[in-house]
Amino acid sequence: MAIGDNMNDIEMIQNAGLGVVMGNSNPKMKEIADEIVGDNNSEGVLEAFNKFIFKQEK
């Protein structure tokens, strides 16, 4: 899993087994993402960890 939010993260997101982007990401990032989580001010990284690492839904 790779988590990104900006255009410099495109290659990382594309090459990860699971590409997760933040809710406030560039629209092009959202197009290539496997999953979109909350923004960086709304604990989006924690949301991704809970969902994909700890297997916990909100």
FISE-824916 format. One line per 10 residues: number of its first residue (from 1); for each residue x, y, z of N, C-alpha, C, O, CB. Coordinates in Angstrom, 2 decimals, always signed. Glycine has a CB too. Layout:
<pts>
NUM	X:Y:Z:X:Y:Z:X:Y:Z:X:Y:Z:X:Y:Z ~ ...
</pts>
This chain:
<pts>
1	+0.85:-1.17:+0.00:+0.00:+0.00:+0.00:+0.90:+1.24:+0.00:+1.89:+1.32:+0.73:-0.97:-0.01:+1.22 ~ +0.52:+2.19:-0.84:+1.17:+3.49:-0.86:+0.08:+4.55:-0.70:-1.00:+4.44:-1.28:+1.99:+3.70:-2.18 ~ +0.39:+5.56:+0.09:-0.56:+6.65:+0.33:+0.09:+7.94:-0.15:+1.22:+8.26:+0.24:-0.97:+6.75:+1.85 ~ -0.61:+8.69:-0.98:-0.08:+9.94:-1.50:-1.15:+11.00:-1.62:-2.34:+10.75:-1.39:+0.57:+9.72:-2.85 ~ -0.70:+12.19:-1.98:-1.67:+13.28:-2.11:-1.33:+14.29:-3.19:-2.11:+15.21:-3.44:-1.78:+14.00:-0.82 ~ -0.19:+14.12:-3.85:+0.20:+15.14:-4.81:+0.78:+14.49:-6.06:+1.06:+13.29:-6.08:+1.23:+16.10:-4.18 ~ +0.93:+15.29:-7.10:+1.36:+14.77:-8.39:+2.74:+14.09:-8.34:+3.02:+13.22:-9.17:+1.39:+15.89:-9.40 ~ +3.57:+14.46:-7.40:+4.87:+13.81:-7.29:+4.75:+12.37:-6.78:+5.74:+11.63:-6.77:+5.78:+14.61:-6.36 ~ +3.57:+11.96:-6.36:+3.33:+10.61:-5.86:+2.74:+9.67:-6.91:+2.47:+8.51:-6.61:+2.41:+10.67:-4.68 ~ +2.54:+10.15:-8.14:+1.87:+9.35:-9.17:+2.55:+8.00:-9.38:+1.88:+6.97:-9.34:+1.83:+10.12:-10.48
11	+3.85:+8.00:-9.60:+4.55:+6.75:-9.88:+4.43:+5.77:-8.70:+4.23:+4.58:-8.90:+6.04:+7.03:-10.19 ~ +4.54:+6.27:-7.50:+4.42:+5.43:-6.32:+3.02:+4.81:-6.24:+2.88:+3.61:-5.99:+4.71:+6.25:-5.04 ~ +1.99:+5.61:-6.46:+0.61:+5.12:-6.40:+0.36:+4.10:-7.51:-0.28:+3.08:-7.26:-0.39:+6.30:-6.53 ~ +0.85:+4.35:-8.70:+0.64:+3.43:-9.82:+1.35:+2.10:-9.61:+0.85:+1.06:-10.05:+1.12:+4.07:-11.10 ~ +2.50:+2.11:-8.95:+3.29:+0.89:-8.79:+2.98:+0.12:-7.52:+3.45:-1.01:-7.35:+4.74:+1.24:-8.82 ~ +2.21:+0.69:-6.64:+1.86:+0.01:-5.40:+0.80:-1.05:-5.67:+0.03:-0.95:-6.63:+1.36:+1.02:-4.33 ~ +0.77:-2.04:-4.84:-0.29:-3.04:-4.94:-1.65:-2.43:-4.65:-2.66:-2.86:-5.20:-0.02:-4.20:-3.99 ~ -1.66:-1.44:-3.78:-2.87:-0.71:-3.42:-2.51:+0.77:-3.33:-1.76:+1.18:-2.44:-3.48:-1.23:-2.06 ~ -3.03:+1.56:-4.26:-2.75:+2.98:-4.30:-3.86:+3.78:-3.65:-4.99:+3.78:-4.13:-2.54:+3.44:-5.73 ~ -3.55:+4.44:-2.56:-4.53:+5.22:-1.79:-4.16:+6.69:-1.88:-3.00:+7.06:-1.69:-4.58:+4.74:-0.29
21	-5.14:+7.52:-2.16:-4.89:+8.97:-2.19:-5.83:+9.68:-1.23:-6.92:+9.19:-0.92:-5.06:+9.53:-3.63 ~ -5.38:+10.82:-0.79:-6.13:+11.63:+0.15:-7.30:+12.32:-0.55:-7.24:+12.59:-1.76:-5.21:+12.67:+0.82 ~ -8.34:+12.60:+0.20:-9.54:+13.22:-0.35:-9.31:+14.59:-0.96:-10.09:+15.02:-1.81:-10.56:+13.33:+0.69 ~ -8.28:+15.29:-0.53:-8.01:+16.62:-1.08:-6.95:+16.59:-2.18:-6.36:+17.62:-2.51:-7.57:+17.57:+0.04 ~ -6.71:+15.40:-2.74:-5.71:+15.25:-3.80:-6.16:+15.88:-5.11:-7.34:+16.16:-5.32:-5.40:+13.78:-4.02 ~ -5.19:+16.08:-5.97:-5.45:+16.54:-7.33:-6.41:+15.55:-8.01:-6.27:+14.34:-7.82:-4.12:+16.67:-8.14 ~ -7.37:+16.02:-8.80:-8.30:+15.12:-9.48:-7.61:+14.02:-10.32:-8.14:+12.91:-10.42:-9.20:+15.92:-10.36 ~ -6.46:+14.32:-10.91:-5.75:+13.30:-11.68:-5.26:+12.18:-10.77:-5.24:+11.02:-11.18:-4.56:+13.92:-12.43 ~ -4.88:+12.51:-9.55:-4.48:+11.49:-8.58:-5.65:+10.59:-8.24:-5.51:+9.37:-8.13:-3.92:+12.14:-7.31 ~ -6.82:+11.19:-8.08:-8.02:+10.42:-7.74:-8.38:+9.44:-8.86:-8.91:+8.37:-8.59:-9.20:+11.36:-7.47
31	-8.09:+9.81:-10.11:-8.38:+8.93:-11.24:-7.55:+7.66:-11.22:-8.03:+6.61:-11.65:-8.15:+9.67:-12.55 ~ -6.32:+7.72:-10.74:-5.45:+6.55:-10.76:-5.50:+5.75:-9.46:-4.94:+4.66:-9.39:-4.03:+6.98:-11.04 ~ -6.14:+6.29:-8.45:-6.17:+5.64:-7.14:-7.05:+4.41:-7.13:-8.06:+4.33:-7.84:-6.64:+6.62:-6.09 ~ -6.66:+3.45:-6.30:-7.53:+2.31:-6.02:-8.55:+2.67:-4.96:-9.65:+2.12:-4.92:-6.70:+1.09:-5.58 ~ -8.17:+3.59:-4.10:-9.03:+3.99:-2.99:-8.77:+5.45:-2.66:-7.63:+5.92:-2.74:-8.80:+3.08:-1.75 ~ -9.84:+6.16:-2.27:-9.72:+7.55:-1.83:-10.20:+7.60:-0.39:-11.29:+7.11:-0.07:-10.55:+8.53:-2.75 ~ -9.39:+8.19:+0.48:-9.75:+8.32:+1.90:-9.93:+9.79:+2.24:-9.78:+10.65:+1.38:-8.67:+7.67:+2.81 ~ -10.24:+10.06:+3.48:-10.42:+11.45:+3.91:-9.17:+12.28:+3.67:-8.10:+11.75:+3.40:-10.79:+11.49:+5.38 ~ -9.33:+13.58:+3.78:-8.19:+14.45:+3.52:-7.20:+14.44:+4.68:-7.44:+13.82:+5.71:-8.66:+15.88:+3.26 ~ -6.09:+15.13:+4.49:-5.03:+15.11:+5.49:-5.41:+15.83:+6.78:-4.72:+15.66:+7.79:-3.79:+15.73:+4.92
41	-6.46:+16.60:+6.78:-6.93:+17.26:+8.00:-8.02:+16.44:+8.69:-8.50:+16.81:+9.75:-7.46:+18.66:+7.68 ~ -8.40:+15.32:+8.07:-9.48:+14.48:+8.61:-9.00:+13.06:+8.85:-9.78:+12.11:+8.75:-10.67:+14.47:+7.65 ~ -7.73:+12.91:+9.18:-7.15:+11.61:+9.53:-7.28:+10.57:+8.41:-7.58:+9.41:+8.66:-7.81:+11.08:+10.77 ~ -7.04:+11.01:+7.17:-7.13:+10.11:+6.03:-6.14:+8.96:+6.08:-6.47:+7.85:+5.69:-6.92:+10.89:+4.77 ~ -4.92:+9.22:+6.56:-3.93:+8.14:+6.67:-4.39:+7.11:+7.70:-4.29:+5.91:+7.46:-2.54:+8.71:+7.05 ~ -4.90:+7.58:+8.83:-5.43:+6.67:+9.84:-6.59:+5.86:+9.28:-6.70:+4.66:+9.55:-5.88:+7.45:+11.08 ~ -7.44:+6.49:+8.50:-8.55:+5.79:+7.85:-8.03:+4.65:+6.97:-8.56:+3.54:+7.02:-9.40:+6.78:+7.01 ~ -7.02:+4.92:+6.18:-6.44:+3.89:+5.31:-5.82:+2.76:+6.13:-6.03:+1.59:+5.82:-5.38:+4.50:+4.39 ~ -5.07:+3.10:+7.18:-4.47:+2.07:+8.03:-5.55:+1.22:+8.68:-5.45:-0.01:+8.68:-3.58:+2.71:+9.11 ~ -6.57:+1.86:+9.23:-7.65:+1.10:+9.87:-8.34:+0.16:+8.88:-8.64:-0.99:+9.22:-8.68:+2.04:+10.48
51	-8.58:+0.64:+7.69:-9.31:-0.17:+6.70:-8.46:-1.29:+6.12:-8.95:-2.42:+6.00:-9.82:+0.72:+5.59 ~ -7.22:-1.01:+5.76:-6.43:-1.98:+5.02:-5.38:-2.72:+5.84:-4.98:-3.83:+5.46:-5.76:-1.29:+3.90 ~ -4.93:-2.16:+6.92:-3.92:-2.82:+7.76:-4.59:-3.52:+8.93:-4.37:-4.71:+9.17:-2.87:-1.82:+8.26 ~ -5.41:-2.77:+9.67:-6.05:-3.30:+10.87:-7.40:-3.93:+10.60:-8.00:-4.54:+11.49:-6.20:-2.21:+11.89 ~ -7.90:-3.79:+9.35:-9.18:-4.36:+8.92:-10.36:-3.91:+9.78:-11.24:-4.69:+10.12:-9.10:-5.87:+8.94 ~ -10.36:-2.62:+10.11:-11.43:-2.03:+10.90:-12.13:-0.97:+10.08:-11.48:-0.10:+9.50:-10.88:-1.44:+12.22 ~ -13.40:-1.02:+10.02:-14.18:+0.03:+9.36:-14.60:+1.05:+10.43:-14.68:+0.72:+11.61:-15.44:-0.57:+8.62 ~ -14.87:+2.27:+10.02:-15.32:+3.31:+10.96:-16.59:+2.91:+11.63:-17.12:+3.66:+12.45:-15.52:+4.65:+10.25
</pts>
